[in-house]
């Protein structure tokens, strides 16, 4: 389970300053912001735009184009299920539907109690075996409905990912 800092314009300015001199700094800054706060807060978009001499629309476009960026804080646990074509051919669509039912939220949403966020991810490199996932950053291969149930039970019972 990741621990993030509370939003602060001062801290965001530090993160931006750390990466702004890099060539193509937009993505490194956005990743660093998300690693710091758990998501990309709306107020950071004009800050990044100003420091990189970009329009707000350009920065917003990058945030909304890439599926990896969140615009709201994640749950205490993040379950990323592979939705790439190869995993789909191995049953990922059914597993995603099972996870959505089990957790009670759709992909891209967080449970009402803030415990779990379900997110898609596109290719973890284990497609030949069975669908896979990242659970709180830990790779879980050979994913099946039973594994999803165990993961959800672990979160409900406060044990974390099993």
N, C-alpha and C positions, 0 to 999 in steps of 0.2 A: 504494500500500500504506500503510495507516494504521499509526501507531505509537501504542501505548497505554501508559499508566502501569501499574506493578504495583499490585495492590490494597493499600490502606492505609486503616485506619479514620480516621486523621488527615486524609488527603486527601479521603476521602468526607465527613467532617464539614464541611470547607471548601466542598465543592461544594453540600452541602445548605444550609449557611448562606447561600450566595450567592443562592439562589432561594427560600428558605422564606417570604419576605415577599410573594411574588407571589400574587395571587388564583388559585386552582386550581393550586397549586404542584406537585402530585404529578407530572404529566406533564413539566413543564420540568425538575424534579429528576431524574427517571428518564432523560430524554434526556441531560442533562448527565453523569450517572453513566456511562451507556453510552459517551458520547463520550470520557470520561476513561479508563475502564478497558477499553472494548471490549465490555462486557457488564454485566449487573446482578447483582453477586454476592449470594448469599443473606444475608450478614451486613449488607448495607446496608438490607434491608427493615425490620427493627425500628428502625434508626436513623431512617429516613424517617418511619415510623409515629409514633415518639415526638416528633419535632420538629413534625410536622403535626397532632398529636393525633388520629391515625387508628388503627384497629386494624391489626395485622400482616396480617390477612386482607384488609382493604381494599386495602392496598398490593400484596400478593401478587396479588390479583384483577386489578389494573390491569396488572401485569407480564405475567401469563399471558393476559390478554384480547387485548392488542395484539400482532400478529405481528412488529412491528418490534423488540421487546425480546428480547435474547439472555440466557440464563441461564448460559451457559458462554462462555469466551473463543473468539473466532472464529479462523479460520485466518489466515495472513499475507495472503491475498487473499480477498475476499468477492465472490461472483457472485450477484446477485439477479436472478432470472428472472421476468418478468411472468407471473402466473397468473390475471389477470383474465379475465372472460368474453369480452371483445372479442378479446383476444390468443388465447384458446383457440379462437375461431372462425377464427383465422388460422394455426392449427397449433402453438400453444404447448405443448399437452400432449405432442405428439411430440417437440418440442425439449427439453422438460424431461426426458423419458425418455432422450433422446440424451445430455443433459448428465450425468444420473445415471449412465448407463453409462460415459461417457467419463471422469468423475472418480472413479467407483467408490463413490459415496455417494448417499444419498437426500436429498431436499430437507430442510433443517434440520440437516444433518450436516456434519462436517468430516472431510477426508481423514485417515487415520491418521498421516501425516507432518506434519499441521498446516499444509499448504500452502494449501488451499482450503476455504472454507465455501460451500455452496450454500444459498440462501434464496429463499423466494417474496417477491414484491412485487406489489402490486395497483394497477396502472395508472400508467404513466409518460407517458401522453398521446400515444403514437405508434401506437395500435391500428389505425388505418385502413391503415397501410402493411404492417406485419408485426410479429410479436412483437419485444419489446425487452428490454433488460437494463441493470442498473447493474453495472459491473465496477470494483471498487475506487472506487466513487463516480462513475465516468465513464459517461455514457449511451452505450449501443450500440443503434442502431436497425437495422431491417431484418435482424433476427437469423435466421440459418438454421444448418443442421447444420455447414456449412463454417466459419462464424464461431465456433461453439462449439469446433470442432476447433482453430482458430487460437488461441483464447483459452487452451485447455488446453495446447497446445504451447508457448505463450509462458511459462506458469507452470512447465512441466516443464523447459524450457531456461533458466529463470532470467531471461527477458527481460521478464517482467511482461505485462500485457494488451497485445495488439497492436491 
